[in-house]
Amino acid sequence: MKKRLSNLELLRIVSMFLIVLGHTTWQTKFSYSTMPLAHKVSIQSLWIGGEMGVWAFTLISAYFLSTSNFKRRALKNIWGLTLFYSIAIYLILVFTNTAPLNFKFSLKSFLPVLTGNYWYVSAYIGMYILIPFSNKLIREMNKKEYNIFIIILFVMLSLLPYLKNITVVTNNNSIFNLLYIYFIGGYIKKYKEDFSKANMKYYILTFILSVILMILSITILDIIRPKSWSAFLTTSSPLEAIAGISLFLIFKNIDIKHSKFINTIAASTFAVYLIHCQTVFFPILWGKIIRAQQYENSSYIIIYEILIAIIIYIVATIIDLIRREIVGLFKTQVMKRD
């Protein structure tokens, strides 16, 4: 069995870390109106990585899934892992008197996929169910048709939403956004010879330029329309799309041989998301435990946020490694009995 290289597995780790780091800014109630412009922009810029991480993380899945078959077992594993962490975390919060036992929280925690409380999981499962149809479309389209298709998706989902009073399909964070990313990942896989290492300098320059433009957009909007500072930092943003695709292409073309350590850590990235984004725990984590807003005027707030993101990532990864070890031991015992 051929071992999977670790370049894209490392990108899984980087992508999820960017998401966690982005949440430290997005979920903290900073008093931006009282901050100097440069200080405010520096904090807000951390959210750039949140949606960029979504793009890169989904592109990895799309790259591999676009040439594979639908696997019911994989769907069950995703759903099952989501249920496990959603229910387990809620019960721990209840038993420690950190959260109340009520119908609303119970519904959200016991039916997280159906209620959409992990928006990414719900959208991802919807995308996954459509794999047989999406992949058939990818196979059937020739290059010219595929190019036109991607351009249409880009216009509909990344450009038109910015025109006043025009809503074509959806808002951000939905199955449509993930399908959009899926078809781009499928295109990169189908025509991978067009995205070789020879173009690496262009991927890097494009990535840097897109990040600079997003920081510039934050700065300008903070001056002219402060409440809309994140307008170009959404999943639909053309700048986030370009940054996410560029980041993916950079890692795709980096030579990293199989690393057991990287691949082991990468296998827990999804769990990192499930743990720190649990619907009841999420506001408690940022509002009562982290409380980054108490350091909002500090010159070291960015360092603090990065350290918090690192701690959350490490703790969540350790929790999932323990879970995986217990599950492995249980399976071993069952096999011995059989």
N, C-alpha and C positions, 0 to 999 in steps of 0.2 A: 504494500500500500504506500503510495507516494505521500510524503509528508508535506503539509502545507507550509509555504514560505511565511516568514513573520513580518514582512513589510506592511501588509494590510491589517495584520493582527495588531501591530503597533499603532496603526492609525485608529483602530477601534478604541484603544486605550486613550489616545490623544483626543479623539472626538468626544468620548464620554466625559473626560476631564474638562474639556471646553464647555460642555453642557452644564456640569456641576458648577464650574466657575461662573458661567453666565447667570445661573440661578442666584448666586450670592448677591449680585447686583439687582437682578430683576425682582427678587422676592423680598429685598430689604427696603423698608420704608425710609429712604434717605430724604432729607429736606433739601432738595436741589435748589429751591428758590432762594435759599440763603447762602449758597456756596459761590465762590469765585468761579468764573467760567472754566479756566484750565483745570481746576480741581474737579469740577462737576463732570467735564468731558472725560477725564481720566477714569472716573468711576463708571460712567455710563458705557464707555468703550469696551468694558469687560463683557457686556451683553452680546457683542459681535460674535464671540465664540459660541454662544448658545445655539443660534440657528445655523451657524457654520458647522457645528458639531452634528446637528440633525442631518444636514446635507451629506457630509462625509460618511457618517455612520450608515445612512440609508443607501448611499452609492455602493458601499462595500457589499451589502446584501444583494442589491440589484445586479452587481457585476457577476456574482456567483450564481444567483437564482435564475438569471435570464437564460441560462443554458442548461438548467436542471429541470427535473420533474417535480410536480406537486407531491409533497410528502405529508400525509395525514398525521404521522407521528410527530413531525416537527411542529405542526400546528398545535397538537395536544401539549407538547412540551412548553411552548410559549404560553399558552393559556394556563396550564397547570402551575408553572413557575409564578405567573402573575397572581393567580389565586392564592398560592402559598404565602407569598410575601405580603400581599394586601391584607389577608385575614390574620396572619401571625402577628404582624406589627400592630394591627388594631386591637387584638386581644391583649397584647402586652401593654398597650396604652391604657386599656380599660382596667386591667388587673393592678396597674401601678397608679390608678386614679389620675392619670395624666389627661385622659379624654373620657367623656361620659358615654355610657351605654345607651344609645337611643336609635330610633328607627332610621333616621337620616344617615347617620354615620355607618350603621350596620349595612344598609342597602349599598352605600358607596363601596364599602370594604369587601362585602361578600359577592358583589356583582360588578367588579371594577371594569371589566371589558364592556359589558352591555350598557353600563351607565356612562361610559366614556371618561372615567375619572383618571385613567392614564391615557391621555389623548393619543399619545404615540402608539401605545399597544393596540388600541382600538383601530386606529388607522392602519397600522402595520398588518394586523390580522386581516382586515378588509383587503389590503393590497395582496397579501399572501394567498387568500382564497381565489383571487383573480389571476394568479400566476399562469394557469393553463391557457387562458384566453390572451393574456398579455404576451406570453412567450410565442404563441401562435402568430400574433400580429407582428412581433419582432422578426420572426423567421420569414414571414411572407413578404414584408416590405423590402423593396430594393433600396439602394443607397439614396437615390434621388427622392423617393417617397418618404424615407425616414428623415431626411434633412428637412423636408417641408413640414412633416409631422412635428418635429422638435421645434421648429420656428413658430408654428401655430400654438403649441403649448406654451412657449416662452412669451408670446404676445398675450395670450389669454390669461396666463397665471402670474406672469412677472411684470407686465407692462400695463395692461388695461386696469388692474386694480388701483393704479395710481391716478387714473382719470376720474374726476368728480362725477358722482352719480352713475358710475358704471360698475356693475357687479356681474361678471360673466358666469362663473360657476360656483365659487365658494370663497370663504374667507381663509385666513391662515389656519394651519394646524388641522388638517383633515386628510382623508384618504386621497383626495384629488391631488394634494401637494405631494404625497408619497408616490402616487402613480406617475406623476410628472418626473420626479427624481428617478423612479424605477426605469422609465423609458430612456432617460439620459444614460443611466448606468448600463442598460442593455445596448445602447448605441456604442458606448465605449468598448464593451466586450465584443460586439459583433465586428467592429472595425478597429480593433486594438492596434493594428499596424499603423494607423494614423496617429496614435498617441504614444509614440516611442520615447525612449530616453534622449533621442537626438533633439527633442524639443524642450528639454528640461528647463533651460534658461527662460523660455517664454512662460512656462507654467509658474516659475518662481516670480518673475516680473509681474505677471497677471495677478498672482495672489497678493503680492505686496501693494500693487496699485489699487486693487479692490478694497483692501483693508484701509488704506489711506483715504480713499473716497468715502468709506463709511464713517471714518472718524471726522472727516470734513463735513459730512451730512449732519452728524450729531452737533458739531460746533455751530453750523449755520442755523439749524433748527432751534438750538438753545437760545440763539439771539433773536430770531424772528417769530418762533412759535414753540416755546419751551415744552408744552404738553405733548408735542408730537416728535420729541427728540429721537424716538425709536422707529420712525416711519420707514426707514430704509434698512432696518435690522430684523425684518420679518422673514418667515419661511419663503414667502413669495418674492421677496426683494431680489431684483436682478443682480445686485451687488453681492448678496449672500450666496446666490446661485453660482456666480462666477468664482467667488472665493472658495466655496465648498468643492466645486469641480476641480479647480486648480490644486487645492490641497490634496484631493484624492489622486490626481495625476502625478503629483510630486512623489507621494508615497508608493504609488503603483510602480514607479520606475526606480525606486531605491532598492539596491541589492542588500537584502537582509535574509540570510539563510534561516532555516528552521531553528527556532529557539524555543525550547520547552518552557522556559520561564515566561517569555513574552506571551506565548500561546495560552499558558495556564492562566495568567492574569487577564488576558483578553477574553477568556471564556466566561468571566464574571462581569463583564461590562454591562450586560443587560440587567443583571441583578443590582448593580450600582444604581441604575436608573430606577428600578422598582422599589428599592429600599428608601432612597432619599426623596422620591416623589410620591410616596404613599399618601393618598388624598387627605387623611386625617392628620398624619404626622407632618406633612409638608409645611403647613402654617406654624405648627409648634416648633419645628426645627429652626425656621428662620426668625420667627417672632419672639420665641421664649428661650431658645437655647443659644443660638448664634448671636443675635441682636447686634449685628454689625453697625447699625445706625449710631450706636453710642460712641463709635470711633470715627464718625463721618468727617470730622474736621481735622483729623490727624493726618500728618504728612505720610504716614505709613499705612494708610487705609488699604491701598492696593496690595501691599505685602500681606496685610492681615487677611484680606479676602482670598489671596492665593493660598496661604497657609491653611485657611479653613477648608477650601476646596480639596486640598491635598489630604487633610485629615479625614474628611467625609469619604473621599474616594478609598483611602486605605482601610478605614474601619468597615465600610460596606463590602469591600473585596474580601477582607478577612472573614466576615460573617458568611459570605457565600462559599468561600473555600471550606469552611467548617461544615456547612450544609452539604456540599458536594462530597466531602470525606465521609460523613455519616451515611449519605445515600449509597455511596460506594461500598461501605462496610455492610450495610443492610442487604444489598444485592448479592454480595459475596456469600453471606450467611444463607440466603434463600437458595442460591445455586448449590451450596453444599448439602442442604436438606434434600434438594431434588436428586 
